[in-house]
């Protein structure tokens, strides 16, 4: 339940952010400001989409993870030698 609720909350907050960015860009009246804000908005919205994607993966939506994943919980104890020596 908490993973689903957290994922929905993340999507809602990101959707609100995206709405306000698009509404701001649409309210500009100068072409130069419009182009600059549009470029920055695309970068910002891409970043928000990326963060949403990562949060959903962290909440358990593993079907969104592509490629190899690395576990951040694995540690190497000092008495263990690495399987591949550094080059």
C-alpha positions in Angstrom: 0.0 0.0 0.0 2.7 2.5 1.0 4.7 1.9 -2.2 1.7 2.5 -4.4 0.6 5.6 -2.3 4.2 6.9 -2.5 4.4 6.4 -6.2 1.0 8.1 -6.8 2.1 11.0 -4.6 5.4 11.4 -6.5 3.4 11.4 -9.8 1.0 14.0 -8.5 3.7 16.4 -7.3 5.6 16.0 -10.5 2.4 16.7 -12.5 1.7 19.8 -10.5 5.3 21.0 -11.1 5.1 20.4 -14.8 1.7 22.2 -15.0 3.1 25.3 -13.4 6.3 25.3 -15.6 4.2 25.1 -18.7 1.7 27.7 -17.5 4.6 30.1 -16.8 6.2 29.6 -20.2 2.8 30.2 -21.9 2.3 33.5 -20.0 5.5 35.1 -21.4 5.0 37.8 -24.0 8.5 38.4 -25.4 9.9 35.9 -28.0 13.4 35.8 -26.6 12.1 35.1 -23.1 9.7 32.5 -24.5 12.5 30.6 -26.3 14.9 30.8 -23.3 12.2 29.7 -20.8 11.1 27.0 -23.2 14.6 25.5 -23.4 15.1 25.7 -19.6 11.6 24.2 -19.2 12.4 21.2 -21.4 15.6 20.6 -19.4 13.7 21.0 -16.1 10.8 18.8 -17.2 13.3 16.1 -18.4 15.0 16.2 -15.0 11.7 15.9 -13.2 10.7 12.9 -15.4 14.1 11.3 -14.6 13.7 11.8 -10.9 10.2 10.4 -11.1 11.5 7.3 -13.0 14.2 6.7 -10.4 11.8 7.1 -7.5 9.4 4.6 -9.0 12.2 2.1 -9.5 13.3 2.7 -5.9 9.7 2.0 -4.8 9.7 -1.3 -6.5 8.7 -0.8 -10.1 11.5 -3.0 -11.3 10.0 -3.2 -14.9 11.2 0.4 -15.4 14.8 -0.5 -14.7 16.7 -1.2 -17.8 20.2 -2.6 -18.2 22.3 -4.0 -15.4 21.5 -3.0 -11.8 24.1 -2.7 -9.1 23.2 -3.4 -5.5 24.3 -0.6 -3.2 23.9 -2.8 -0.1 26.7 -5.2 -1.0 29.9 -4.5 0.9 33.3 -6.0 0.7 34.7 -7.0 4.1 38.4 -6.4 4.7 39.1 -10.1 5.1 37.6 -10.9 1.7 39.6 -10.5 -1.4 38.0 -9.1 -4.5 37.1 -11.5 -7.2 38.9 -9.4 -9.9 42.1 -7.7 -8.8 42.3 -4.0 -9.9 44.3 -3.3 -13.0 
